């Protein structure tokens, strides 16, 4: 008996590139054959690109600057075959590797989901990232923070993701200051370092506005 599972059918449509595909999505390294009826329903961006007044609608192909792995994630979401949460390797890592490669793929996907107006995908990846960021070691936060602050990516990501990483560094700042190498790595990104110290200052008991200020004994009488 033929498999009638909807996800299996959509997966077959996506992977085969057949079954009356009528649009192409070109990424860095690969071109995907897709169905307008599927991708346009999932993304206002793709819907606009398929309308008659767009150049892409006439050529039948749209070129995206993202790499093929990210575009594959976007299209998997359009076809309803993307698994919930983070990239597979992120689930498999008890602790993220020092270079953060597992998570960078998810951050790239999050940026693209925001860019191409795929709100469900954006919310899904963002929620999973925030859960994953909950308890990592200090250099994970530093490494990911530096990546986020390079090439102005912090402006393309949701602010809650950026602030969570900055807070993760700030909370661990004392141990970072006691390690010359860790601090050297962090200080190589001045913008990130500035925001980390701002976060430390905001939450420091010495600058909290709601603290009761005590006048030192040596000032009494002046």
Secondary structure as a PSIPRED ss2 file (coil, helix, strand):
# PSIPRED VFORMAT (PSIPRED V4.0)

   1 X C   1.000  0.000  0.000
   2 X C   1.000  0.000  0.000
   3 X C   1.000  0.000  0.000
   4 X C   1.000  0.000  0.000
   5 X C   1.000  0.000  0.000
   6 X H   0.000  1.000  0.000
   7 X H   0.000  1.000  0.000
   8 X H   0.000  1.000  0.000
   9 X H   0.000  1.000  0.000
  10 X H   0.000  1.000  0.000
  11 X H   0.000  1.000  0.000
  12 X H   0.000  1.000  0.000
  13 X H   0.000  1.000  0.000
  14 X H   0.000  1.000  0.000
  15 X H   0.000  1.000  0.000
  16 X H   0.000  1.000  0.000
  17 X C   1.000  0.000  0.000
  18 X C   1.000  0.000  0.000
  19 X C   1.000  0.000  0.000
  20 X C   1.000  0.000  0.000
  21 X C   1.000  0.000  0.000
  22 X C   1.000  0.000  0.000
  23 X E   0.000  0.000  1.000
  24 X E   0.000  0.000  1.000
  25 X E   0.000  0.000  1.000
  26 X E   0.000  0.000  1.000
  27 X E   0.000  0.000  1.000
  28 X E   0.000  0.000  1.000
  29 X C   1.000  0.000  0.000
  30 X E   0.000  0.000  1.000
  31 X E   0.000  0.000  1.000
  32 X E   0.000  0.000  1.000
  33 X E   0.000  0.000  1.000
  34 X E   0.000  0.000  1.000
  35 X C   1.000  0.000  0.000
  36 X H   0.000  1.000  0.000
  37 X H   0.000  1.000  0.000
  38 X H   0.000  1.000  0.000
  39 X H   0.000  1.000  0.000
  40 X H   0.000  1.000  0.000
  41 X H   0.000  1.000  0.000
  42 X H   0.000  1.000  0.000
  43 X C   1.000  0.000  0.000
  44 X H   0.000  1.000  0.000
  45 X H   0.000  1.000  0.000
  46 X H   0.000  1.000  0.000
  47 X H   0.000  1.000  0.000
  48 X H   0.000  1.000  0.000
  49 X H   0.000  1.000  0.000
  50 X C   1.000  0.000  0.000
  51 X C   1.000  0.000  0.000
  52 X C   1.000  0.000  0.000
  53 X C   1.000  0.000  0.000
  54 X C   1.000  0.000  0.000
  55 X H   0.000  1.000  0.000
  56 X H   0.000  1.000  0.000
  57 X H   0.000  1.000  0.000
  58 X H   0.000  1.000  0.000
  59 X H   0.000  1.000  0.000
  60 X C   1.000  0.000  0.000
  61 X E   0.000  0.000  1.000
  62 X E   0.000  0.000  1.000
  63 X E   0.000  0.000  1.000
  64 X E   0.000  0.000  1.000
  65 X E   0.000  0.000  1.000
  66 X E   0.000  0.000  1.000
  67 X E   0.000  0.000  1.000
  68 X H   0.000  1.000  0.000
  69 X H   0.000  1.000  0.000
  70 X H   0.000  1.000  0.000
  71 X H   0.000  1.000  0.000
  72 X H   0.000  1.000  0.000
  73 X H   0.000  1.000  0.000
  74 X H   0.000  1.000  0.000
  75 X H   0.000  1.000  0.000
  76 X H   0.000  1.000  0.000
  77 X H   0.000  1.000  0.000
  78 X H   0.000  1.000  0.000
  79 X C   1.000  0.000  0.000
  80 X C   1.000  0.000  0.000
  81 X C   1.000  0.000  0.000
  82 X C   1.000  0.000  0.000
  83 X C   1.000  0.000  0.000
  84 X C   1.000  0.000  0.000
  85 X C   1.000  0.000  0.000
  86 X C   1.000  0.000  0.000
  87 X C   1.000  0.000  0.000
  88 X H   0.000  1.000  0.000
  89 X H   0.000  1.000  0.000
  90 X H   0.000  1.000  0.000
  91 X H   0.000  1.000  0.000
  92 X H   0.000  1.000  0.000
  93 X C   1.000  0.000  0.000
  94 X C   1.000  0.000  0.000
  95 X C   1.000  0.000  0.000
  96 X C   1.000  0.000  0.000
  97 X C   1.000  0.000  0.000
  98 X C   1.000  0.000  0.000
  99 X C   1.000  0.000  0.000
 100 X C   1.000  0.000  0.000
 101 X H   0.000  1.000  0.000
 102 X H   0.000  1.000  0.000
 103 X H   0.000  1.000  0.000
 104 X H   0.000  1.000  0.000
 105 X H   0.000  1.000  0.000
 106 X H   0.000  1.000  0.000
 107 X H   0.000  1.000  0.000
 108 X H   0.000  1.000  0.000
 109 X H   0.000  1.000  0.000
 110 X H   0.000  1.000  0.000
 111 X H   0.000  1.000  0.000
 112 X H   0.000  1.000  0.000
 113 X H   0.000  1.000  0.000
 114 X H   0.000  1.000  0.000
 115 X H   0.000  1.000  0.000
 116 X C   1.000  0.000  0.000
 117 X C   1.000  0.000  0.000
 118 X C   1.000  0.000  0.000
 119 X H   0.000  1.000  0.000
 120 X H   0.000  1.000  0.000
 121 X H   0.000  1.000  0.000
 122 X H   0.000  1.000  0.000
 123 X H   0.000  1.000  0.000
 124 X H   0.000  1.000  0.000
 125 X H   0.000  1.000  0.000
 126 X H   0.000  1.000  0.000
 127 X H   0.000  1.000  0.000
 128 X H   0.000  1.000  0.000
 129 X H   0.000  1.000  0.000
 130 X H   0.000  1.000  0.000
 131 X H   0.000  1.000  0.000
 132 X H   0.000  1.000  0.000
 133 X H   0.000  1.000  0.000
 134 X H   0.000  1.000  0.000
 135 X H   0.000  1.000  0.000
 136 X C   1.000  0.000  0.000
 137 X C   1.000  0.000  0.000
 138 X H   0.000  1.000  0.000
 139 X H   0.000  1.000  0.000
 140 X H   0.000  1.000  0.000
 141 X H   0.000  1.000  0.000
 142 X H   0.000  1.000  0.000
 143 X H   0.000  1.000  0.000
 144 X H   0.000  1.000  0.000
 145 X H   0.000  1.000  0.000
 146 X H   0.000  1.000  0.000
 147 X H   0.000  1.000  0.000
 148 X H   0.000  1.000  0.000
 149 X H   0.000  1.000  0.000
 150 X H   0.000  1.000  0.000
 151 X H   0.000  1.000  0.000
 152 X H   0.000  1.000  0.000
 153 X H   0.000  1.000  0.000
 154 X H   0.000  1.000  0.000
 155 X H   0.000  1.000  0.000
 156 X C   1.000  0.000  0.000
 157 X C   1.000  0.000  0.000
 158 X C   1.000  0.000  0.000
 159 X H   0.000  1.000  0.000
 160 X H   0.000  1.000  0.000
 161 X H   0.000  1.000  0.000
 162 X H   0.000  1.000  0.000
 163 X H   0.000  1.000  0.000
 164 X H   0.000  1.000  0.000
 165 X H   0.000  1.000  0.000
 166 X H   0.000  1.000  0.000
 167 X H   0.000  1.000  0.000
 168 X H   0.000  1.000  0.000
 169 X H   0.000  1.000  0.000
 170 X H   0.000  1.000  0.000
 171 X H   0.000  1.000  0.000
 172 X C   1.000  0.000  0.000
 173 X H   0.000  1.000  0.000
 174 X H   0.000  1.000  0.000
 175 X H   0.000  1.000  0.000
 176 X H   0.000  1.000  0.000
 177 X H   0.000  1.000  0.000
 178 X C   1.000  0.000  0.000
 179 X C   1.000  0.000  0.000
 180 X H   0.000  1.000  0.000
 181 X H   0.000  1.000  0.000
 182 X H   0.000  1.000  0.000
 183 X H   0.000  1.000  0.000
 184 X H   0.000  1.000  0.000
 185 X H   0.000  1.000  0.000
 186 X H   0.000  1.000  0.000
 187 X H   0.000  1.000  0.000
 188 X C   1.000  0.000  0.000
 189 X C   1.000  0.000  0.000
 190 X H   0.000  1.000  0.000
 191 X H   0.000  1.000  0.000
 192 X H   0.000  1.000  0.000
 193 X H   0.000  1.000  0.000
 194 X H   0.000  1.000  0.000
 195 X H   0.000  1.000  0.000
 196 X H   0.000  1.000  0.000
 197 X H   0.000  1.000  0.000
 198 X H   0.000  1.000  0.000
 199 X H   0.000  1.000  0.000
 200 X H   0.000  1.000  0.000
 201 X H   0.000  1.000  0.000
 202 X H   0.000  1.000  0.000
 203 X H   0.000  1.000  0.000
 204 X C   1.000  0.000  0.000
 205 X C   1.000  0.000  0.000
 206 X C   1.000  0.000  0.000
 207 X C   1.000  0.000  0.000
 208 X C   1.000  0.000  0.000
 209 X C   1.000  0.000  0.000
 210 X C   1.000  0.000  0.000
 211 X C   1.000  0.000  0.000
 212 X C   1.000  0.000  0.000
 213 X C   1.000  0.000  0.000
 214 X C   1.000  0.000  0.000
 215 X C   1.000  0.000  0.000
 216 X C   1.000  0.000  0.000
 217 X H   0.000  1.000  0.000
 218 X H   0.000  1.000  0.000
 219 X H   0.000  1.000  0.000
 220 X C   1.000  0.000  0.000
 221 X C   1.000  0.000  0.000
 222 X C   1.000  0.000  0.000
